[in-house]
């Protein structure tokens, strides 16, 4: 399945904010069944996008090299998925 246009371009903060709005809408119980399904599906895609961005950030943090005193001295390349 191709990624929905727009989700991949969202920053982590934008995706998380939209996901929070979706959760709030679903929790309200005001959405029709089809709308709830559509919201859930978009929320799942947003959740996966946020998780991927967090994984990438973690990999970048883990790639920071430390010297003998534990101070950062640079970074090493990492393969982002």
mmCIF file of the N, C-alpha and C atoms, coordinates in Angstrom:
data_MODEL
# 
_entry.id   MODEL 
# 
loop_
_atom_site.group_PDB 
_atom_site.id 
_atom_site.type_symbol 
_atom_site.label_atom_id 
_atom_site.label_alt_id 
_atom_site.label_comp_id 
_atom_site.label_asym_id 
_atom_site.label_entity_id 
_atom_site.label_seq_id 
_atom_site.pdbx_PDB_ins_code 
_atom_site.Cartn_x 
_atom_site.Cartn_y 
_atom_site.Cartn_z 
_atom_site.occupancy 
_atom_site.B_iso_or_equiv 
_atom_site.pdbx_formal_charge 
_atom_site.auth_seq_id 
_atom_site.auth_comp_id 
_atom_site.auth_asym_id 
_atom_site.auth_atom_id 
_atom_site.pdbx_PDB_model_num 
ATOM 1   N N  . UNK A 1 1  ? 0.839   -1.166 0.000  1.00 0.00 ? 1  UNK A N  1 
ATOM 2   C CA . UNK A 1 1  ? 0.000   0.000  0.000  1.00 0.00 ? 1  UNK A CA 1 
ATOM 3   C C  . UNK A 1 1  ? 0.890   1.237  0.000  1.00 0.00 ? 1  UNK A C  1 
ATOM 4   N N  . UNK A 1 2  ? 0.606   2.179  -0.861 1.00 0.00 ? 2  UNK A N  1 
ATOM 5   C CA . UNK A 1 2  ? 1.383   3.406  -0.956 1.00 0.00 ? 2  UNK A CA 1 
ATOM 6   C C  . UNK A 1 2  ? 1.042   4.321  0.210  1.00 0.00 ? 2  UNK A C  1 
ATOM 7   N N  . UNK A 1 3  ? 2.039   5.066  0.660  1.00 0.00 ? 3  UNK A N  1 
ATOM 8   C CA . UNK A 1 3  ? 1.835   6.004  1.760  1.00 0.00 ? 3  UNK A CA 1 
ATOM 9   C C  . UNK A 1 3  ? 0.895   7.119  1.305  1.00 0.00 ? 3  UNK A C  1 
ATOM 10  N N  . UNK A 1 4  ? -0.026  7.497  2.169  1.00 0.00 ? 4  UNK A N  1 
ATOM 11  C CA . UNK A 1 4  ? -0.978  8.539  1.846  1.00 0.00 ? 4  UNK A CA 1 
ATOM 12  C C  . UNK A 1 4  ? -0.244  9.853  1.623  1.00 0.00 ? 4  UNK A C  1 
ATOM 13  N N  . UNK A 1 5  ? -0.593  10.563 0.543  1.00 0.00 ? 5  UNK A N  1 
ATOM 14  C CA . UNK A 1 5  ? 0.071   11.846 0.296  1.00 0.00 ? 5  UNK A CA 1 
ATOM 15  C C  . UNK A 1 5  ? -0.090  12.766 1.492  1.00 0.00 ? 5  UNK A C  1 
ATOM 16  N N  . UNK A 1 6  ? 0.977   13.411 1.842  1.00 0.00 ? 6  UNK A N  1 
ATOM 17  C CA . UNK A 1 6  ? 0.941   14.373 2.933  1.00 0.00 ? 6  UNK A CA 1 
ATOM 18  C C  . UNK A 1 6  ? 1.468   13.856 4.248  1.00 0.00 ? 6  UNK A C  1 
ATOM 19  N N  . UNK A 1 7  ? 1.220   12.605 4.600  1.00 0.00 ? 7  UNK A N  1 
ATOM 20  C CA . UNK A 1 7  ? 1.651   12.086 5.890  1.00 0.00 ? 7  UNK A CA 1 
ATOM 21  C C  . UNK A 1 7  ? 3.168   12.047 5.981  1.00 0.00 ? 7  UNK A C  1 
ATOM 22  N N  . UNK A 1 8  ? 3.829   11.600 4.936  1.00 0.00 ? 8  UNK A N  1 
ATOM 23  C CA . UNK A 1 8  ? 5.289   11.496 4.950  1.00 0.00 ? 8  UNK A CA 1 
ATOM 24  C C  . UNK A 1 8  ? 5.954   12.868 5.080  1.00 0.00 ? 8  UNK A C  1 
ATOM 25  N N  . UNK A 1 9  ? 5.266   13.918 4.663  1.00 0.00 ? 9  UNK A N  1 
ATOM 26  C CA . UNK A 1 9  ? 5.848   15.261 4.721  1.00 0.00 ? 9  UNK A CA 1 
ATOM 27  C C  . UNK A 1 9  ? 5.608   15.950 6.056  1.00 0.00 ? 9  UNK A C  1 
ATOM 28  N N  . UNK A 1 10 ? 4.765   15.372 6.906  1.00 0.00 ? 10 UNK A N  1 
ATOM 29  C CA . UNK A 1 10 ? 4.475   16.001 8.199  1.00 0.00 ? 10 UNK A CA 1 
ATOM 30  C C  . UNK A 1 10 ? 5.668   15.880 9.139  1.00 0.00 ? 10 UNK A C  1 
ATOM 31  N N  . UNK A 1 11 ? 5.886   16.923 9.912  1.00 0.00 ? 11 UNK A N  1 
ATOM 32  C CA . UNK A 1 11 ? 6.891   16.829 10.969 1.00 0.00 ? 11 UNK A CA 1 
ATOM 33  C C  . UNK A 1 11 ? 6.329   15.907 12.048 1.00 0.00 ? 11 UNK A C  1 
ATOM 34  N N  . UNK A 1 12 ? 7.192   15.461 12.941 1.00 0.00 ? 12 UNK A N  1 
ATOM 35  C CA . UNK A 1 12 ? 6.742   14.610 14.037 1.00 0.00 ? 12 UNK A CA 1 
ATOM 36  C C  . UNK A 1 12 ? 5.644   15.317 14.832 1.00 0.00 ? 12 UNK A C  1 
ATOM 37  N N  . UNK A 1 13 ? 5.862   16.587 15.129 1.00 0.00 ? 13 UNK A N  1 
ATOM 38  C CA . UNK A 1 13 ? 4.915   17.345 15.941 1.00 0.00 ? 13 UNK A CA 1 
ATOM 39  C C  . UNK A 1 13 ? 3.576   17.488 15.237 1.00 0.00 ? 13 UNK A C  1 
ATOM 40  N N  . UNK A 1 14 ? 3.592   17.745 13.924 1.00 0.00 ? 14 UNK A N  1 
ATOM 41  C CA . UNK A 1 14 ? 2.350   17.876 13.164 1.00 0.00 ? 14 UNK A CA 1 
ATOM 42  C C  . UNK A 1 14 ? 1.587   16.550 13.117 1.00 0.00 ? 14 UNK A C  1 
ATOM 43  N N  . UNK A 1 15 ? 2.316   15.468 12.888 1.00 0.00 ? 15 UNK A N  1 
ATOM 44  C CA . UNK A 1 15 ? 1.683   14.146 12.820 1.00 0.00 ? 15 UNK A CA 1 
ATOM 45  C C  . UNK A 1 15 ? 1.092   13.778 14.176 1.00 0.00 ? 15 UNK A C  1 
ATOM 46  N N  . UNK A 1 16 ? 1.822   14.047 15.241 1.00 0.00 ? 16 UNK A N  1 
ATOM 47  C CA . UNK A 1 16 ? 1.336   13.723 16.579 1.00 0.00 ? 16 UNK A CA 1 
ATOM 48  C C  . UNK A 1 16 ? 0.100   14.548 16.920 1.00 0.00 ? 16 UNK A C  1 
ATOM 49  N N  . UNK A 1 17 ? 0.103   15.822 16.562 1.00 0.00 ? 17 UNK A N  1 
ATOM 50  C CA . UNK A 1 17 ? -1.045  16.684 16.834 1.00 0.00 ? 17 UNK A CA 1 
ATOM 51  C C  . UNK A 1 17 ? -2.278  16.192 16.084 1.00 0.00 ? 17 UNK A C  1 
ATOM 52  N N  . UNK A 1 18 ? -2.104  15.801 14.821 1.00 0.00 ? 18 UNK A N  1 
ATOM 53  C CA . UNK A 1 18 ? -3.233  15.276 14.052 1.00 0.00 ? 18 UNK A CA 1 
ATOM 54  C C  . UNK A 1 18 ? -3.716  13.954 14.655 1.00 0.00 ? 18 UNK A C  1 
ATOM 55  N N  . UNK A 1 19 ? -2.794  13.115 15.068 1.00 0.00 ? 19 UNK A N  1 
ATOM 56  C CA . UNK A 1 19 ? -3.159  11.844 15.695 1.00 0.00 ? 19 UNK A CA 1 
ATOM 57  C C  . UNK A 1 19 ? -3.964  12.093 16.975 1.00 0.00 ? 19 UNK A C  1 
ATOM 58  N N  . UNK A 1 20 ? -3.568  13.081 17.754 1.00 0.00 ? 20 UNK A N  1 
ATOM 59  C CA . UNK A 1 20 ? -4.310  13.423 18.968 1.00 0.00 ? 20 UNK A CA 1 
ATOM 60  C C  . UNK A 1 20 ? -5.727  13.888 18.641 1.00 0.00 ? 20 UNK A C  1 
ATOM 61  N N  . UNK A 1 21 ? -5.870  14.664 17.557 1.00 0.00 ? 21 UNK A N  1 
ATOM 62  C CA . UNK A 1 21 ? -7.211  15.109 17.144 1.00 0.00 ? 21 UNK A CA 1 
ATOM 63  C C  . UNK A 1 21 ? -8.073  13.920 16.723 1.00 0.00 ? 21 UNK A C  1 
ATOM 64  N N  . UNK A 1 22 ? -7.466  12.973 16.021 1.00 0.00 ? 22 UNK A N  1 
ATOM 65  C CA . UNK A 1 22 ? -8.198  11.783 15.590 1.00 0.00 ? 22 UNK A CA 1 
ATOM 66  C C  . UNK A 1 22 ? -8.651  10.969 16.795 1.00 0.00 ? 22 UNK A C  1 
ATOM 67  N N  . UNK A 1 23 ? -7.755  10.764 17.749 1.00 0.00 ? 23 UNK A N  1 
ATOM 68  C CA . UNK A 1 23 ? -8.108  9.999  18.944 1.00 0.00 ? 23 UNK A CA 1 
ATOM 69  C C  . UNK A 1 23 ? -9.247  10.689 19.684 1.00 0.00 ? 23 UNK A C  1 
ATOM 70  N N  . UNK A 1 24 ? -9.176  11.995 19.808 1.00 0.00 ? 24 UNK A N  1 
ATOM 71  C CA . UNK A 1 24 ? -10.228 12.750 20.486 1.00 0.00 ? 24 UNK A CA 1 
ATOM 72  C C  . UNK A 1 24 ? -11.566 12.582 19.767 1.00 0.00 ? 24 UNK A C  1 
ATOM 73  N N  . UNK A 1 25 ? -11.518 12.658 18.453 1.00 0.00 ? 25 UNK A N  1 
ATOM 74  C CA . UNK A 1 25 ? -12.747 12.497 17.645 1.00 0.00 ? 25 UNK A CA 1 
ATOM 75  C C  . UNK A 1 25 ? -13.317 11.098 17.817 1.00 0.00 ? 25 UNK A C  1 
ATOM 76  N N  . UNK A 1 26 ? -12.468 10.094 17.788 1.00 0.00 ? 26 UNK A N  1 
ATOM 77  C CA . UNK A 1 26 ? -12.942 8.720  17.957 1.00 0.00 ? 26 UNK A CA 1 
ATOM 78  C C  . UNK A 1 26 ? -13.505 8.503  19.359 1.00 0.00 ? 26 UNK A C  1 
ATOM 79  N N  . UNK A 1 27 ? -12.843 9.063  20.360 1.00 0.00 ? 27 UNK A N  1 
ATOM 80  C CA . UNK A 1 27 ? -13.311 8.902  21.735 1.00 0.00 ? 27 UNK A CA 1 
ATOM 81  C C  . UNK A 1 27 ? -14.635 9.607  21.992 1.00 0.00 ? 27 UNK A C  1 
ATOM 82  N N  . UNK A 1 28 ? -14.914 10.642 21.214 1.00 0.00 ? 28 UNK A N  1 
ATOM 83  C CA . UNK A 1 28 ? -16.166 11.379 21.411 1.00 0.00 ? 28 UNK A CA 1 
ATOM 84  C C  . UNK A 1 28 ? -17.375 10.538 21.028 1.00 0.00 ? 28 UNK A C  1 
ATOM 85  N N  . UNK A 1 29 ? -17.180 9.581  20.116 1.00 0.00 ? 29 UNK A N  1 
ATOM 86  C CA . UNK A 1 29 ? -18.286 8.738  19.682 1.00 0.00 ? 29 UNK A CA 1 
ATOM 87  C C  . UNK A 1 29 ? -19.227 9.409  18.704 1.00 0.00 ? 29 UNK A C  1 
ATOM 88  N N  . UNK A 1 30 ? -18.863 10.589 18.220 1.00 0.00 ? 30 UNK A N  1 
ATOM 89  C CA . UNK A 1 30 ? -19.728 11.344 17.314 1.00 0.00 ? 30 UNK A CA 1 
ATOM 90  C C  . UNK A 1 30 ? -19.571 10.951 15.847 1.00 0.00 ? 30 UNK A C  1 
ATOM 91  N N  . UNK A 1 31 ? -18.545 10.203 15.514 1.00 0.00 ? 31 UNK A N  1 
ATOM 92  C CA . UNK A 1 31 ? -18.284 9.859  14.117 1.00 0.00 ? 31 UNK A CA 1 
ATOM 93  C C  . UNK A 1 31 ? -19.176 8.695  13.679 1.00 0.00 ? 31 UNK A C  1 
ATOM 94  N N  . UNK A 1 32 ? -19.608 8.741  12.429 1.00 0.00 ? 32 UNK A N  1 
ATOM 95  C CA . UNK A 1 32 ? -20.350 7.609  11.874 1.00 0.00 ? 32 UNK A CA 1 
ATOM 96  C C  . UNK A 1 32 ? -19.403 6.420  11.771 1.00 0.00 ? 32 UNK A C  1 
ATOM 97  N N  . UNK A 1 33 ? -19.938 5.260  11.540 1.00 0.00 ? 33 UNK A N  1 
ATOM 98  C CA . UNK A 1 33 ? -19.116 4.059  11.458 1.00 0.00 ? 33 UNK A CA 1 
ATOM 99  C C  . UNK A 1 33 ? -18.050 4.197  10.376 1.00 0.00 ? 33 UNK A C  1 
ATOM 100 N N  . UNK A 1 34 ? -18.442 4.628  9.183  1.00 0.00 ? 34 UNK A N  1 
ATOM 101 C CA . UNK A 1 34 ? -17.465 4.753  8.100  1.00 0.00 ? 34 UNK A CA 1 
ATOM 102 C C  . UNK A 1 34 ? -16.422 5.810  8.408  1.00 0.00 ? 34 UNK A C  1 
ATOM 103 N N  . UNK A 1 35 ? -16.855 6.924  8.985  1.00 0.00 ? 35 UNK A N  1 
ATOM 104 C CA . UNK A 1 35 ? -15.896 7.981  9.350  1.00 0.00 ? 35 UNK A CA 1 
ATOM 105 C C  . UNK A 1 35 ? -14.933 7.466  10.418 1.00 0.00 ? 35 UNK A C  1 
ATOM 106 N N  . UNK A 1 36 ? -15.446 6.711  11.377 1.00 0.00 ? 36 UNK A N  1 
ATOM 107 C CA . UNK A 1 36 ? -14.591 6.152  12.428 1.00 0.00 ? 36 UNK A CA 1 
ATOM 108 C C  . UNK A 1 36 ? -13.561 5.204  11.834 1.00 0.00 ? 36 UNK A C  1 
ATOM 109 N N  . UNK A 1 37 ? -13.968 4.395  10.877 1.00 0.00 ? 37 UNK A N  1 
ATOM 110 C CA . UNK A 1 37 ? -13.027 3.476  10.215 1.00 0.00 ? 37 UNK A CA 1 
ATOM 111 C C  . UNK A 1 37 ? -11.956 4.264  9.475  1.00 0.00 ? 37 UNK A C  1 
ATOM 112 N N  . UNK A 1 38 ? -12.381 5.276  8.729  1.00 0.00 ? 38 UNK A N  1 
ATOM 113 C CA . UNK A 1 38 ? -11.427 6.111  7.983  1.00 0.00 ? 38 UNK A CA 1 
ATOM 114 C C  . UNK A 1 38 ? -10.461 6.825  8.932  1.00 0.00 ? 38 UNK A C  1 
ATOM 115 N N  . UNK A 1 39 ? -10.993 7.353  10.027 1.00 0.00 ? 39 UNK A N  1 
ATOM 116 C CA . UNK A 1 39 ? -10.146 8.026  11.015 1.00 0.00 ? 39 UNK A CA 1 
ATOM 117 C C  . UNK A 1 39 ? -9.147  7.050  11.628 1.00 0.00 ? 39 UNK A C  1 
ATOM 118 N N  . UNK A 1 40 ? -9.620  5.867  11.967 1.00 0.00 ? 40 UNK A N  1 
ATOM 119 C CA . UNK A 1 40 ? -8.747  4.857  12.556 1.00 0.00 ? 40 UNK A CA 1 
ATOM 120 C C  . UNK A 1 40 ? -7.611  4.501  11.600 1.00 0.00 ? 40 UNK A C  1 
ATOM 121 N N  . UNK A 1 41 ? -7.946  4.318  10.321 1.00 0.00 ? 41 UNK A N  1 
ATOM 122 C CA . UNK A 1 41 ? -6.921  3.966  9.332  1.00 0.00 ? 41 UNK A CA 1 
ATOM 123 C C  . UNK A 1 41 ? -5.890  5.082  9.191  1.00 0.00 ? 41 UNK A C  1 
ATOM 124 N N  . UNK A 1 42 ? -6.342  6.333  9.131  1.00 0.00 ? 42 UNK A N  1 
ATOM 125 C CA . UNK A 1 42 ? -5.394  7.449  9.028  1.00 0.00 ? 42 UNK A CA 1 
ATOM 126 C C  . UNK A 1 42 ? -4.566  7.549  10.299 1.00 0.00 ? 42 UNK A C  1 
ATOM 127 N N  . UNK A 1 43 ? -5.208  7.352  11.446 1.00 0.00 ? 43 UNK A N  1 
ATOM 128 C CA . UNK A 1 43 ? -4.485  7.377  12.706 1.00 0.00 ? 43 UNK A CA 1 
ATOM 129 C C  . UNK A 1 43 ? -3.400  6.324  12.754 1.00 0.00 ? 43 UNK A C  1 
ATOM 130 N N  . UNK A 1 44 ? -3.683  5.149  12.220 1.00 0.00 ? 44 UNK A N  1 
ATOM 131 C CA . UNK A 1 44 ? -2.680  4.091  12.188 1.00 0.00 ? 44 UNK A CA 1 
ATOM 132 C C  . UNK A 1 44 ? -1.493  4.490  11.317 1.00 0.00 ? 44 UNK A C  1 
ATOM 133 N N  . UNK A 1 45 ? -1.770  5.108  10.185 1.00 0.00 ? 45 UNK A N  1 
ATOM 134 C CA . UNK A 1 45 ? -0.669  5.569  9.319  1.00 0.00 ? 45 UNK A CA 1 
ATOM 135 C C  . UNK A 1 45 ? 0.143   6.666  10.003 1.00 0.00 ? 45 UNK A C  1 
ATOM 136 N N  . UNK A 1 46 ? -0.543  7.567  10.698 1.00 0.00 ? 46 UNK A N  1 
ATOM 137 C CA . UNK A 1 46 ? 0.160   8.623  11.429 1.00 0.00 ? 46 UNK A CA 1 
ATOM 138 C C  . UNK A 1 46 ? 1.016   8.034  12.544 1.00 0.00 ? 46 UNK A C  1 
ATOM 139 N N  . UNK A 1 47 ? 0.480   7.033  13.249 1.00 0.00 ? 47 UNK A N  1 
ATOM 140 C CA . UNK A 1 47 ? 1.238   6.380  14.325 1.00 0.00 ? 47 UNK A CA 1 
ATOM 141 C C  . UNK A 1 47 ? 2.499   5.737  13.771 1.00 0.00 ? 47 UNK A C  1 
ATOM 142 N N  . UNK A 1 48 ? 2.383   5.068  12.631 1.00 0.00 ? 48 UNK A N  1 
ATOM 143 C CA . UNK A 1 48 ? 3.560   4.440  12.025 1.00 0.00 ? 48 UNK A CA 1 
ATOM 144 C C  . UNK A 1 48 ? 4.581   5.486  11.587 1.00 0.00 ? 48 UNK A C  1 
ATOM 145 N N  . UNK A 1 49 ? 4.116   6.626  11.070 1.00 0.00 ? 49 UNK A N  1 
ATOM 146 C CA . UNK A 1 49 ? 5.021   7.710  10.670 1.00 0.00 ? 49 UNK A CA 1 
ATOM 147 C C  . UNK A 1 49 ? 5.755   8.265  11.891 1.00 0.00 ? 49 UNK A C  1 
ATOM 148 N N  . UNK A 1 50 ? 5.029   8.489  12.981 1.00 0.00 ? 50 UNK A N  1 
ATOM 149 C CA . UNK A 1 50 ? 5.658   8.991  14.216 1.00 0.00 ? 50 UNK A CA 1 
ATOM 150 C C  . UNK A 1 50 ? 6.682   7.988  14.735 1.00 0.00 ? 50 UNK A C  1 
ATOM 151 N N  . UNK A 1 51 ? 6.335   6.711  14.728 1.00 0.00 ? 51 UNK A N  1 
ATOM 152 C CA . UNK A 1 51 ? 7.259   5.679  15.212 1.00 0.00 ? 51 UNK A CA 1 
ATOM 153 C C  . UNK A 1 51 ? 8.517   5.642  14.360 1.00 0.00 ? 51 UNK A C  1 
ATOM 154 N N  . UNK A 1 52 ? 8.368   5.777  13.045 1.00 0.00 ? 52 UNK A N  1 
ATOM 155 C CA . UNK A 1 52 ? 9.530   5.768  12.154 1.00 0.00 ? 52 UNK A CA 1 
ATOM 156 C C  . UNK A 1 52 ? 10.431  6.974  12.437 1.00 0.00 ? 52 UNK A C  1 
ATOM 157 N N  . UNK A 1 53 ? 9.834   8.130  12.672 1.00 0.00 ? 53 UNK A N  1 
ATOM 158 C CA . UNK A 1 53 ? 10.628  9.317  12.962 1.00 0.00 ? 53 UNK A CA 1 
ATOM 159 C C  . UNK A 1 53 ? 11.336  9.181  14.308 1.00 0.00 ? 53 UNK A C  1 
ATOM 160 N N  . UNK A 1 54 ? 10.677  8.592  15.292 1.00 0.00 ? 54 UNK A N  1 
ATOM 161 C CA . UNK A 1 54 ? 11.326  8.369  16.589 1.00 0.00 ? 54 UNK A CA 1 
ATOM 162 C C  . UNK A 1 54 ? 12.473  7.369  16.459 1.00 0.00 ? 54 UNK A C  1 
ATOM 163 N N  . UNK A 1 55 ? 12.264  6.307  15.686 1.00 0.00 ? 55 UNK A N  1 
ATOM 164 C CA . UNK A 1 55 ? 13.328  5.320  15.466 1.00 0.00 ? 55 UNK A CA 1 
ATOM 165 C C  . UNK A 1 55 ? 14.535  5.964  14.795 1.00 0.00 ? 55 UNK A C  1 
ATOM 166 N N  . UNK A 1 56 ? 14.275  6.834  13.823 1.00 0.00 ? 56 UNK A N  1 
ATOM 167 C CA . UNK A 1 56 ? 15.357  7.530  13.140 1.00 0.00 ? 56 UNK A CA 1 
ATOM 168 C C  . UNK A 1 56 ? 16.118  8.444  14.101 1.00 0.00 ? 56 UNK A C  1 
ATOM 169 N N  . UNK A 1 57 ? 15.388  9.158  14.934 1.00 0.00 ? 57 UNK A N  1 
ATOM 170 C CA . UNK A 1 57 ? 16.035  10.045 15.910 1.00 0.00 ? 57 UNK A CA 1 
ATOM 171 C C  . UNK A 1 57 ? 16.864  9.228  16.900 1.00 0.00 ? 57 UNK A C  1 
ATOM 172 N N  . UNK A 1 58 ? 16.339  8.092  17.340 1.00 0.00 ? 58 UNK A N  1 
ATOM 173 C CA . UNK A 1 58 ? 17.082  7.247  18.262 1.00 0.00 ? 58 UNK A CA 1 
ATOM 174 C C  . UNK A 1 58 ? 18.361  6.742  17.615 1.00 0.00 ? 58 UNK A C  1 
ATOM 175 N N  . UNK A 1 59 ? 18.296  6.352  16.358 1.00 0.00 ? 59 UNK A N  1 
ATOM 176 C CA . UNK A 1 59 ? 19.488  5.873  15.659 1.00 0.00 ? 59 UNK A CA 1 
ATOM 177 C C  . UNK A 1 59 ? 20.536  6.984  15.567 1.00 0.00 ? 59 UNK A C  1 
ATOM 178 N N  . UNK A 1 60 ? 20.085  8.211  15.319 1.00 0.00 ? 60 UNK A N  1 
ATOM 179 C CA . UNK A 1 60 ? 21.026  9.333  15.238 1.00 0.00 ? 60 UNK A CA 1 
ATOM 180 C C  . UNK A 1 60 ? 21.678  9.581  16.591 1.00 0.00 ? 60 UNK A C  1 
ATOM 181 N N  . UNK A 1 61 ? 20.896  9.486  17.656 1.00 0.00 ? 61 UNK A N  1 
ATOM 182 C CA . UNK A 1 61 ? 21.449  9.693  18.997 1.00 0.00 ? 61 UNK A CA 1 
ATOM 183 C C  . UNK A 1 61 ? 22.450  8.599  19.332 1.00 0.00 ? 61 UNK A C  1 
ATOM 184 N N  . UNK A 1 62 ? 22.095  7.361  19.007 1.00 0.00 ? 62 UNK A N  1 
ATOM 185 C CA . UNK A 1 62 ? 22.985  6.243  19.298 1.00 0.00 ? 62 UNK A CA 1 
ATOM 186 C C  . UNK A 1 62 ? 24.267  6.301  18.472 1.00 0.00 ? 62 UNK A C  1 
ATOM 187 N N  . UNK A 1 63 ? 24.237  7.024  17.356 1.00 0.00 ? 63 UNK A N  1 
ATOM 188 C CA . UNK A 1 63 ? 25.406  7.111  16.494 1.00 0.00 ? 63 UNK A CA 1 
ATOM 189 C C  . UNK A 1 63 ? 26.417  8.145  16.979 1.00 0.00 ? 63 UNK A C  1 
ATOM 190 N N  . UNK A 1 64 ? 26.078  8.912  18.003 1.00 0.00 ? 64 UNK A N  1 
ATOM 191 C CA . UNK A 1 64 ? 27.022  9.898  18.534 1.00 0.00 ? 64 UNK A CA 1 
ATOM 192 C C  . UNK A 1 64 ? 28.160  9.158  19.215 1.00 0.00 ? 64 UNK A C  1 
ATOM 193 N N  . UNK A 1 65 ? 29.361  9.488  18.790 1.00 0.00 ? 65 UNK A N  1 
ATOM 194 C CA . UNK A 1 65 ? 30.551  8.849  19.377 1.00 0.00 ? 65 UNK A CA 1 
ATOM 195 C C  . UNK A 1 65 ? 31.007  9.630  20.597 1.00 0.00 ? 65 UNK A C  1 
ATOM 196 N N  . UNK A 1 66 ? 31.490  8.924  21.585 1.00 0.00 ? 66 UNK A N  1 
ATOM 197 C CA . UNK A 1 66 ? 31.982  9.545  22.810 1.00 0.00 ? 66 UNK A CA 1 
ATOM 198 C C  . UNK A 1 66 ? 33.480  9.312  22.939 1.00 0.00 ? 66 UNK A C  1 
ATOM 199 N N  . UNK A 1 67 ? 34.182  10.285 23.564 1.00 0.00 ? 67 UNK A N  1 
ATOM 200 C CA . UNK A 1 67 ? 35.604  10.100 23.812 1.00 0.00 ? 67 UNK A CA 1 
ATOM 201 C C  . UNK A 1 67 ? 35.787  9.331  25.121 1.00 0.00 ? 67 UNK A C  1 
ATOM 202 N N  . UNK A 1 68 ? 37.017  9.202  25.574 1.00 0.00 ? 68 UNK A N  1 
ATOM 203 C CA . UNK A 1 68 ? 37.318  8.453  26.785 1.00 0.00 ? 68 UNK A CA 1 
ATOM 204 C C  . UNK A 1 68 ? 36.670  9.018  28.033 1.00 0.00 ? 68 UNK A C  1 
ATOM 205 N N  . UNK A 1 69 ? 36.338  10.302 28.012 1.00 0.00 ? 69 UNK A N  1 
ATOM 206 C CA . UNK A 1 69 ? 35.697  10.937 29.159 1.00 0.00 ? 69 UNK A CA 1 
ATOM 207 C C  . UNK A 1 69 ? 34.179  10.962 29.026 1.00 0.00 ? 69 UNK A C  1 
ATOM 208 N N  . UNK A 1 70 ? 33.662  10.344 27.968 1.00 0.00 ? 70 UNK A N  1 
ATOM 209 C CA . UNK A 1 70 ? 32.221  10.304 27.768 1.00 0.00 ? 70 UNK A CA 1 
ATOM 210 C C  . UNK A 1 70 ? 31.641  11.533 27.106 1.00 0.00 ? 70 UNK A C  1 
ATOM 211 N N  . UNK A 1 71 ? 32.500  12.379 26.526 1.00 0.00 ? 71 UNK A N  1 
ATOM 212 C CA . UNK A 1 71 ? 32.022  13.586 25.853 1.00 0.00 ? 71 UNK A CA 1 
ATOM 213 C C  . UNK A 1 71 ? 31.822  13.284 24.378 1.00 0.00 ? 71 UNK A C  1 
ATOM 214 N N  . UNK A 1 72 ? 30.764  13.852 23.771 1.00 0.00 ? 72 UNK A N  1 
ATOM 215 C CA . UNK A 1 72 ? 30.531  13.642 22.342 1.00 0.00 ? 72 UNK A CA 1 
ATOM 216 C C  . UNK A 1 72 ? 31.672  14.208 21.501 1.00 0.00 ? 72 UNK A C  1 
ATOM 217 N N  . UNK A 1 73 ? 32.171  13.416 20.563 1.00 0.00 ? 73 UNK A N  1 
ATOM 218 C CA . UNK A 1 73 ? 33.250  13.867 19.692 1.00 0.00 ? 73 UNK A CA 1 
ATOM 219 C C  . UNK A 1 73 ? 32.865  13.824 18.221 1.00 0.00 ? 73 UNK A C  1 
ATOM 220 N N  . UNK A 1 74 ? 31.693  13.381 17.915 1.00 0.00 ? 74 UNK A N  1 
ATOM 221 C CA . UNK A 1 74 ? 31.257  13.312 16.526 1.00 0.00 ? 74 UNK A CA 1 
ATOM 222 C C  . UNK A 1 74 ? 30.156  12.287 16.376 1.00 0.00 ? 74 UNK A C  1 
ATOM 223 N N  . UNK A 1 75 ? 29.818  12.049 15.164 1.00 0.00 ? 75 UNK A N  1 
ATOM 224 C CA . UNK A 1 75 ? 28.777  11.064 14.897 1.00 0.00 ? 75 UNK A CA 1 
ATOM 225 C C  . UNK A 1 75 ? 29.270  10.064 13.876 1.00 0.00 ? 75 UNK A C  1 
ATOM 226 N N  . UNK A 1 76 ? 28.648  8.925  13.878 1.00 0.00 ? 76 UNK A N  1 
ATOM 227 C CA . UNK A 1 76 ? 28.929  7.925  12.858 1.00 0.00 ? 76 UNK A CA 1 
ATOM 228 C C  . UNK A 1 76 ? 27.716  7.829  11.956 1.00 0.00 ? 76 UNK A C  1 
ATOM 229 N N  . UNK A 1 77 ? 27.935  7.449  10.748 1.00 0.00 ? 77 UNK A N  1 
ATOM 230 C CA . UNK A 1 77 ? 26.826  7.315  9.799  1.00 0.00 ? 77 UNK A CA 1 
ATOM 231 C C  . UNK A 1 77 ? 25.931  6.169  10.237 1.00 0.00 ? 77 UNK A C  1 
ATOM 232 N N  . UNK A 1 78 ? 24.668  6.325  9.962  1.00 0.00 ? 78 UNK A N  1 
ATOM 233 C CA . UNK A 1 78 ? 23.727  5.239  10.241 1.00 0.00 ? 78 UNK A CA 1 
ATOM 234 C C  . UNK A 1 78 ? 22.838  5.078  9.027  1.00 0.00 ? 78 UNK A C  1 
ATOM 235 N N  . UNK A 1 79 ? 22.321  3.890  8.852  1.00 0.00 ? 79 UNK A N  1 
ATOM 236 C CA . UNK A 1 79 ? 21.428  3.625  7.728  1.00 0.00 ? 79 UNK A CA 1 
ATOM 237 C C  . UNK A 1 79 ? 20.007  3.848  8.190  1.00 0.00 ? 79 UNK A C  1 
ATOM 238 N N  . UNK A 1 80 ? 19.350  4.869  7.626  1.00 0.00 ? 80 UNK A N  1 
ATOM 239 C CA . UNK A 1 80 ? 17.959  5.069  8.001  1.00 0.00 ? 80 UNK A CA 1 
ATOM 240 C C  . UNK A 1 80 ? 17.082  4.259  7.073  1.00 0.00 ? 80 UNK A C  1 
ATOM 241 N N  . UNK A 1 81 ? 16.080  3.673  7.642  1.00 0.00 ? 81 UNK A N  1 
ATOM 242 C CA . UNK A 1 81 ? 15.201  2.795  6.870  1.00 0.00 ? 81 UNK A CA 1 
ATOM 243 C C  . UNK A 1 81 ? 14.109  3.576  6.210  1.00 0.00 ? 81 UNK A C  1 
# 
